[in-house]
Amino acid sequence: MTDESLWGMDMGGTKIEGVVLDNARDRNVLFRERVPTGSHNGYRHVLSQIDKLYQLMVAHIGHTPSKLGIGTPGTLTRKGLMKNCNATVMNGMPVKKDLEALLGIELIMANDANCFALAETKMGVVNTEYPDAKVVFGVILGTGVGGGVVVNGQVINGHHGIGGEWGHNQLPGFQGRECFCGKSGDNESILSGPSLEWYYESRTGFKKPLKEIVHDARMGTDQVAVDTLRRLVQGFGKAVSVVINILDPDVIVIGGGVGNVDELYTEGKAAIAQHVFNNEFNAPVLKPSLGDSAGVFGAALLVNN
């Protein structure tokens, strides 16, 4: 009998999560576990943690898979080297080649935003509420800003592996802090959680978590908090409208901690309508349904993608 199980791992800055799904149709969870990434111990240690988790998966399931999907916070270059990974010990390293040699299996790799978009499309809120959607834009608004595009159930990686990476497009009309990519004034330097907190501190001289900033903005007790929330909503609308003008997605799903700000789904959607190249904007803008495990489910689905 042919094994139809789907195996995936999500490699984050602090934890690595593994999952095994029974098949591409039912997607029942047969195994799910996490181990620390331990990136402060170096590149080889991270690889050993991945191997440790893989061995746990094999021991539980009772056999090895033919392929393993892995979601990463960075992207593989055309030369096979990792870039833009927040576990910085991975950057510049031949991660795929080294892991395939260590684990002895073929790997299918994609960045975590692509995995998020794929999971929400096939297993999450899009599958539940808009199963006929053909084009899905998965937005990441958190510590960083990124995204993934799924068309007809397939992840669009692109020629350079940066398909959907809207986070480093410039956002005209906004001044931002310098981004790790070397730019100032891109979406990540303005719309990420740390960047919004930076903006508030630059105006007031005081540090305040984004959750408190949003609360004070809603209460109307802090004008700079009001300005910070408006900056998020208006910047989001303008930035996303550029993607919509190119892709015109059927559904937009927002993941990441900043995606919990409810105003994005009301005022943010209205801000999109102000900038999009159309006389209306009525595509759904949704909260995800898979929580912080969307990435590992998407990684498993890569095997069947």
C-alpha positions in Angstrom: 0.0 0.0 0.0 1.3 3.5 -0.9 1.9 5.8 2.1 -0.1 8.9 1.6 0.9 10.7 4.8 2.2 14.3 4.6 5.2 15.3 6.8 6.1 18.8 7.6 8.3 21.0 9.8 8.2 24.7 10.6 11.6 26.2 11.5 11.2 29.3 13.6 13.6 31.5 15.5 12.8 29.9 18.9 11.1 26.6 18.1 10.8 23.9 15.4 7.5 22.2 15.0 6.8 18.9 13.2 3.5 17.4 12.1 2.4 14.3 10.2 -1.0 14.4 8.4 -2.7 11.2 7.3 -3.3 12.2 3.7 -4.0 15.2 1.4 -7.8 14.7 1.6 -8.6 14.2 5.3 -5.6 16.0 6.8 -6.0 14.4 10.2 -3.0 15.0 12.6 -1.1 11.7 13.4 1.8 13.4 15.1 2.6 16.9 16.3 5.6 18.0 18.5 7.9 21.0 19.1 11.6 21.3 20.0 13.7 24.4 20.7 15.6 25.8 17.8 18.6 26.7 19.9 20.1 29.0 17.2 22.3 30.6 19.8 24.3 27.4 19.9 25.1 27.6 16.2 24.2 26.3 12.8 25.1 22.6 13.4 23.1 22.6 16.6 20.0 23.8 14.7 20.5 21.0 12.2 20.8 18.5 15.0 17.5 19.8 16.5 15.8 19.2 13.2 17.2 15.7 13.1 16.1 15.1 16.7 12.5 16.1 15.8 12.6 14.0 12.6 13.7 11.0 14.5 10.8 11.5 17.0 8.4 11.6 14.0 9.8 8.5 12.5 9.7 6.6 15.8 6.0 7.6 16.3 4.8 6.8 12.8 7.0 3.7 12.3 8.5 4.5 9.0 10.3 7.3 7.0 8.6 9.5 4.5 9.5 9.9 0.8 9.6 13.7 1.2 9.5 16.2 4.0 8.2 19.8 3.7 10.0 22.5 5.6 8.9 26.1 6.2 11.6 28.5 7.0 11.6 32.2 8.1 14.0 32.9 5.2 14.3 32.0 1.5 16.7 29.8 -0.4 18.7 31.7 -3.1 19.1 30.2 -6.5 22.5 29.0 -5.3 20.9 27.0 -2.5 21.9 29.3 0.3 19.6 30.7 3.0 18.9 34.4 3.2 16.7 36.7 5.3 16.3 34.2 8.1 15.8 35.6 11.6 17.8 32.6 13.0 20.8 34.4 11.5 23.1 31.4 11.9 21.3 29.9 9.0 21.9 32.8 6.6 24.5 32.0 3.9 24.4 28.3 4.6 23.4 25.4 2.3 20.5 24.4 4.5 18.6 22.2 2.1 21.7 20.4 0.9 23.0 19.8 4.5 19.6 18.6 5.8 19.0 16.2 2.9 22.4 14.7 3.6 21.7 14.5 7.3 18.1 13.1 7.1 18.5 11.1 3.9 15.3 12.3 2.3 14.2 14.8 -0.3 13.1 18.2 1.1 10.5 20.6 -0.3 11.2 24.1 1.2 9.3 27.4 1.2 9.3 30.4 3.5 6.8 30.6 6.4 4.6 33.2 4.7 4.0 30.8 1.7 3.3 28.0 4.1 0.8 30.2 6.0 -1.0 31.1 2.9 -1.1 27.5 1.6 -2.4 26.2 5.0 -5.2 28.8 5.3 -6.2 28.2 1.7 -6.4 24.4 2.0 -7.1 23.8 5.6 -8.1 27.1 7.2 -10.5 30.0 6.9 -10.4 30.2 3.1 -11.2 26.5 2.7 -14.1 26.9 5.1 -15.6 30.2 4.0 -14.4 30.6 0.4 -13.5 27.2 -1.0 -13.8 28.3 -4.6 -11.2 31.1 -4.2 -8.6 30.9 -7.0 -6.2 33.6 -5.8 -5.3 34.0 -2.1 -2.9 36.6 -0.7 -1.7 35.6 2.7 -0.4 38.7 4.7 2.0 38.5 7.6 1.9 41.5 9.9 4.0 40.7 13.0 7.6 41.2 14.1 8.2 41.4 10.4 6.0 42.0 7.3 5.8 39.4 4.5 3.3 37.5 2.5 2.6 34.5 0.3 0.5 34.0 -2.8 -1.5 30.9 -3.7 -3.0 30.5 -7.1 -5.3 27.5 -7.9 -3.9 25.8 -4.8 -0.3 26.3 -5.8 2.3 28.5 -4.0 3.8 31.1 -6.2 7.5 31.0 -5.3 8.8 33.1 -8.2 12.1 33.2 -10.1 14.1 34.4 -7.1 12.0 32.8 -4.4 10.5 36.1 -3.2 6.9 35.7 -4.6 4.5 37.6 -2.3 7.3 39.5 -0.4 5.4 42.8 -0.3 7.1 43.7 3.1 10.0 45.4 1.4 8.2 47.5 -1.1 8.5 51.2 -0.4 5.5 52.9 1.1 5.4 56.5 -0.2 4.3 59.2 2.1 5.5 57.5 5.3 8.8 57.9 7.1 10.1 54.7 8.8 13.0 53.4 10.7 15.8 51.6 8.9 14.9 48.0 8.0 17.2 45.1 8.2 17.1 44.9 4.4 18.9 48.3 4.3 15.9 50.3 3.2 14.1 53.0 5.2 10.4 53.6 4.5 9.5 50.1 3.3 6.3 48.3 4.6 8.2 46.4 7.3 9.8 49.5 8.7 6.4 51.1 9.1 3.8 48.5 9.6 5.5 45.8 11.7 4.8 45.6 15.4 8.2 46.8 16.5 8.1 49.6 13.9 4.8 50.9 15.2 6.1 50.8 18.7 9.3 52.7 17.5 7.1 55.4 15.9 5.2 55.9 19.2 8.4 56.1 21.2 10.0 58.5 18.6 7.0 60.8 19.2 6.7 60.6 23.0 10.0 59.4 24.3 8.2 56.5 26.1 8.1 52.8 25.2 4.7 51.2 25.1 3.6 47.8 23.8 1.4 47.8 20.7 -1.5 46.3 22.6 -1.5 49.2 25.0 -1.1 51.7 22.1 -4.1 50.3 20.4 -6.1 50.3 23.6 -5.3 53.9 24.3 -6.1 54.9 20.8 -9.5 53.4 21.1 -10.1 55.2 24.4 -9.0 58.4 22.8 -6.8 59.2 25.8 -3.5 59.5 23.9 -3.3 61.5 20.7 0.0 59.8 19.6 -1.6 56.4 20.1 -4.4 57.6 17.9 -1.9 58.7 15.3 0.0 55.3 15.6 -3.2 53.3 15.0 -4.1 55.6 12.1 -0.6 55.1 10.7 -1.2 51.3 10.7 -4.6 51.4 9.1 -3.8 54.0 6.4 -0.4 52.5 5.7 -1.9 49.0 5.4 -4.5 50.1 3.0 -2.1 51.9 0.8 0.5 49.1 0.8 -2.0 46.3 0.2 -3.7 48.2 -2.6 -0.5 47.8 -4.7 -0.6 44.1 -4.4 -4.4 44.1 -5.2 -3.8 46.1 -8.3 -1.4 43.4 -9.5 -3.0 40.2 -8.3 -6.6 41.2 -7.6 -6.9 38.3 -5.1 -10.3 36.6 -4.3 -9.4 36.5 -0.6 -6.9 38.2 1.7 -5.9 36.5 5.0 -3.9 38.4 7.7 -1.6 36.5 10.0 0.8 37.7 12.6 0.3 39.5 15.9 -0.5 42.9 14.3 -3.2 41.0 12.4 -5.2 40.9 15.7 -5.9 44.6 15.5 -9.6 44.6 14.6 -9.5 48.0 12.9 -7.6 46.4 10.0 -10.8 44.5 9.0 -12.9 47.6 9.0 -11.0 50.9 8.7 -8.1 49.0 7.0 -10.5 47.6 4.4 -11.9 51.1 3.8 -8.4 52.4 3.4 -7.7 49.8 0.7 -10.8 51.0 -1.2 -9.3 54.6 -1.2 -6.2 53.4 -3.1 -7.2 50.4 -5.2 -7.5 50.9 -8.9 -11.3 50.3 -9.0 -14.5 52.1 -8.0 -15.0 49.6 -5.2 -13.3 47.0 -3.1 -15.3 44.0 -1.9 -12.9 41.1 -1.6 -13.0 39.6 1.9 -10.2 40.4 4.4 -10.1 37.6 6.9 -8.6 36.6 10.2 -6.8 33.2 10.0 -8.3 30.1 11.7 -5.2 27.9 12.2 -3.3 30.0 14.8 0.4 29.7 15.1 0.5 26.2 13.6 -0.5 27.4 10.1 3.1 27.3 9.1 3.7 23.6 10.0 0.5 22.5 8.3 1.5 24.5 5.2 4.9 22.8 5.3 3.3 19.4 5.2 1.0 20.4 2.4 4.1 21.4 0.3 4.7 17.7 -0.2 1.5 17.4 -2.1 1.6 20.9 -3.7 
